Amino acid sequence: MGVAAKVSKPRSRLLDGDSGLARTVRKFVEHRYLFLLLLPMLAYYLIFNYAPIFNPQTGGILMAFKKHSLTKPFSEWEGVGLKYFEMMWGKPDFWAAMRNTVTISFVRLVFEFPMPILLALLLNEVRRDGPKRIYQTVFTFPNFLSWVLVVGLMRDLLQVNGVVNGIIKLLGGTPYMFLANGSTFSNYAMLVLSNLFKSVGWGSIIYLAAIASIDPTLYEAAAVDGANRWQRVWHITWPGIKSTAVVLLILQVGNILNGSFDQIFNLINGVNRSIIETIDVYIYRYAFQQSMNQSFAAASGLFRSVVNFALLLTANQIASRLGEERLF
């Protein structure tokens, strides 16, 4: 009888109700509407991010290994192996752009990453709905302004005859060249402050959504136990959004070599190029301005993407080892 029972059991683990495949299928069925909402975004990334990589007409990722030509179709381009990678690694301006990108990204990580969290915590402490909505609108609105408009506003305010230098003159000071100077501190401060102005409110939305998912009864119980506002923030709100912060930190580490092209492209000039030119601007310069060598630009972009992916995996693994929320 026991032998017959053993024989009657399915031998394939795929048919086992407790197998990994069965659990995955059940999750897909259970959350099918959420996956349907995900389909448009998935289609966007497949069409505009992944399909061009393998497009045989334009070359895609293979362009980095072919000799660029403006007169021949891609199918007739000559294969050059790793020539453009070796050329890239031998250029001092490439390593200067790499250094600038890593340094600027690290500065952003230190000074910009915590700000949306702090803003979300402060907005959450505003009890009246009217002022809270006004503050959210004021802080979020700059995100919808283009960098062309933001930088134009900065130039009007910070140029030699601008408003800021006018106030400095009235106070007896000497006008300062904010937008065209060789000071690393001044340029980095301008990058950080302008990016905070534009994106801090938008970045806080995710944390506000995470805070909204925290059970309100936890706050009520803490208040009954005599916890003040700071104690409730530290022991309830922060643990409730900590996993969200870790996931966003992993994503930001994976974007270290993406140096905010729009912002820097509009702010860069002949004086500060050596200080704030990042890999994105460097690739654009070689692809469309300086040499029109799109194969070299493709090799630079591929190298940047591989390093970003490696950093993403490393950050995800470190978060997992520390017992924090991981991305995948």
N, C-alpha and C positions, 0 to 999 in steps of 0.2 A: 504493500500500500504506500509505504514511504517512497519506494523507488518510483512508483507510478506518479506520485505527486511531484517528485523532482523532475520527471520527464515532461510532465504537462506544463511546467513553467517555461515561459519564453526564454530562449537562450540569448537573444540580442538585448544588450543594455539599452539600445535605442528605443525599444518598446517598453522598457521598464518605467513605471509611473514615477519613480523617484530619480530617474536619470537626469543629467544636466540638460539634454535636449528637450525632454518633456517639460521641465520647469521653465525653460526658455519659451517654449510654445505657449504654455499657460500664461506667462507674463505678457506675451504679445497679444493673446486673446483678451486678457483682462484689461490691458491698457491700450486697446486698439485705436480708440479715438485720439489719444495723445500721440500715437505714432502717425495717425493721419494728419494731425496738425504739424508734425515734423516734416512731412513729405515735401512741402514747397521749399523749405530751407535746404533740405537734402538735395533737391533738384537744382537749386541755385548753385550750390557748391560743386555738384557734379558737372554742370554745364559750363560754368564760368571759371572754375578753379582747377578741376581735374581734366576735363576734356581737352583744353588747350595744351596740356603737358604732352598728350599722346597724339596730337593732331598731325597726320602725315603731310598735310599741305603746307603748314607753316613751320614745321620742324619741331616745335615744342621743346622738350627737354634735350632732344638730339642736336639742337642748334649749337649747344655748348661744345660739341665735338666735331663741328663742321666748319670749313673755311667760309666766312661770310662773303656774299656777293650780291650786289644790287642789280646785276644784269641777268643772272641765271635763276631758274626755278630751284626750289630747295632740293629736288631730287637729283640735281646735277652738282650740288655742292660737294667739294672734296673733303673727305674725312681727314682730320688732323689729330685725332686722339686727345691727349691732355695738353696740347700746345697752349690753349688760352688759360688753362689753370696755372701752368708754369709761368706764363707771362704775367698773370694776375699776382701770383705770389712773389714775383720779382720786382713789382712796382712799389716804391716807397709811399706813393700817395694812397695806394690801396690799404696798406697797414696803418697809415695815418687816419684814413676814414674808418677803419675797423676799430682803432683805439678810441676815436671820437664817439663812435656808436655805442661801444660798451660803457664808456665813461658817462655819457649822457643818459643811457638807460639805467645805469646804477643810481645816478642822481635822481632820476624820476622815481625809481623804486623806493628810495629812502624818503623823499619829500612829497611825492604825489600819491603813492599808494595808500597811505593812512588817511588822507584828507577826506575822501568820500565816506569812509567809515565814521570819522569824527562828525562830519556834517549830518549823516544819517542819525547818529546818536543824539545830536543836538536837536534836529527837527522832531525826533520822536518824543523829546521832552516838552515840546510845545503842545499844551493841552487844548487850546482853543482852535477849532477847525478853520476859522476864517484866516487868522494870521498864518497858520501853518500852510494853507494853500498858496497864500501870497508868497511866502518864503520859497516854497518849492518851485513856483513859477519863475521867480526872479533868478534863482540859482540854475534852473534848467534851461532857460531861454538862450543863453549864449551858445549852447551846443548846436543850435540850428543856424548859427552864423557861419559863413564860410571863412576859411583862413585868409582869403584875399581881403575880405572886409575887416577882419580882426586886425591883421597886420597894417592895413591902411589906417585904421583908427589909432594903432600904436604909433605909427609914423607921425600922424598929426599931433599926438600928445607929447612924443619924446624927441622930435627933431629939435635942432638948435634954436629955432624960433617958435617952438611949440609951447603948449600950456605949462608943462612941467618945468622946462628951463626958464620960462617967464616967471614962475613962482620963485625959482632959485635966485634969479636976478633981483627980484624984489626983496629977498631976504639977505642980499649982499653977497651971494655966492657966485661962482664961476660956472657958466653953462657947461654941460657934460654931454659928450657924444655917446648917447645910449645905443644907437643903432649901428654905429660904425667905429668900433674901437677894438683893440686887441686884448682886452681883459677877459680872461677865462671866466672869472667869477661873474662879471657883468653879463656876459652872453648866456651863461648857464642860468643865472637868476631870471633873465628875460624869458628864456625858454620855459622854465618851470612855472613862473607866475602867469604867463600868457596861457599856458596849457591848463593850469588850474582854473583860471577865469572861464575858459571855454568848456571844460569837461567835468569839473568836480561835481556839479549838480546832477548831471546825467549819470555819473558813476554811482552816486548815492542811491539811485532808484532801486538797484538790485538789493542793496542792504536794507532799504526801507521795506521792500517786499518780504525779505527774510524776517525782519522784525515783526511784520504784520502776522506772520505765521506762528509766532510764539503764543502759547496759551495765556490769556489774560488772567486766569485764576492764579497763576504763579506770582504775578505782581501783587494781587490782592492778598495772597497768603503771606508774602514777604512783608507787605505793609502792616498786616496784623501782628507779625512777629517783631515789628519795630525797625525794620530795615529802612534806611533813608534812600534818597534817589541814587546817590553814587553807588551804594551797596546793591541796589536792584539792577543798575546798569552792569556792574562788574560780575554779579553772580547769576543774572538771568539773561539780560539782553546780549552781552558779549558771548556767552556760551551758545546762545541761540543762532548767532550769525557767524560763529567761528569757522564752521565748515565751508560756508560760502566764501569767506575771506581767503581760506586756504586754496580753494579751487581757483579763484581769480588770481591769487598770487602765482600759482603754477602756470596759468595761462600767460601772465605777464612775463615770467621768467622765460617761457618759450617764445616770447616776442622781443627778446633783448636786442636782436639785430635788426628789428624793424624800427627805424628811428624817426617816426612821425614825419613822413616825406612832405606833406602839404605845408606844415608849419615851417620847417627848416628851409624848404625851397623858396618860400616867400620872404624869409628873414635873411637869407644868406647874401653876402656881397663880397667884394674883393678884399675887404679888410678882415672879416671874420671867417672866411672860408676855411682856413687851416684849423680853426677851432671847433666849428659846428658842422662841417660837412660830414654826413653819415653815409653808410653803405648805399642806402636808397638813392640819395642825391648823386653819389659817385657813379652808380650804375646808369642813372638817367643821363649824366654828363657824357659818358662814353658811348651810350647807345644813340643819342639824338643831337648832341651838341659838339663834342670835341672830335671824335674819330668816326662816328656813325658805324661803329663795329658792334653789331647786335649780337654776334657770337661771343665776343668778349663779355658783353653785358649779361648774356645768358649764363655764361660760366660763373660770373660773379654772383648772380642771383641764385644759381643752383648751390653754390658753396654756402651762401647765407642761409638758405632754406635747410640744408643738411645740418648745419651747426644749430639752428633754432630747434630743429626736431630733436637733436641730441640733448640740448638743454631742457627741453620739455620732458623727455623721458627721465632725465636725471632728477629734475625737480619733483616729478611724480613719484619716483622711487624713494627719494628722501622723505617726502611727506608720508608715504606708506610705512617706512621704517620707523618714523617718529610716532606712528599711531594716529596720524591725522587723516582727514578726508582726502582721498585720492581722486584724480580725474578719471582714470580707467584702470 
